[in-house]
Amino acid sequence: NDVQGIFVSVTRQGTDYKMPPQPTAAVIKPAVMTFGREVASTTYGGTVASGSWNAMEINIFDGETWFATPGTGSLGVGGTNVSINLEPGTYEIQAQVAPYAINSGILKLYDQTNSVDVVRSINTYSNQAYNGAQVTTINHIWTVTSSTEYRLFLRCSTTKADYGFGVNFSLSGYTEKYLTGYIRKLK
């Protein structure tokens, strides 16, 4: 059985063609650290005084913290640290607090090294007469050109003793959280 005179022709159509993979730039994953303020279970958030900027303790550092160092004071639940030192780079921050019954409130990120505000939240409101709570948030991207110390401050229109920085939940075995946030090093 000899087959002769048969020719096979293969034609590739343009829609069938696939480009070979091309080299791409490396994808850089931003480093992210989380931070917060935690105290022992059943501990109130603390007093917030009207007419002044009330410093927030930042006593929890977690995640990729190689680009950020704490200021003076202790870390851990109930710690006394109030600042974060950042090396040069571009950063994104999100921070949230839930003050209680302070009427108007503003959270700000403050550049302690250069004595300037970096960003302030929008004004939030929790009616003191009705014992209202609020969530006050800052979101910001900025560039740091030299090693700089930063702090978070809360300001309110009405002094609230004991609970101004937040109301305790008193859940056995859990700490009370009064500040939560992250800093992402973008470059």
Secondary structure, DSSP 8 states (H G I E B T S, - for coil): ----S--------GGG--------------EEEEEEEEE-TT-----B-TTS-EE----EEEES-TTEEE-SS--STT-----EEE-SEEEEEEEEE--BS-EEEEEEEEETTTTEEEEE---EEE-GGGT-B--EEEEEEEEE-S-EEEEEEEEESS-BTTTTT------TT--EEEEEEEEEE--
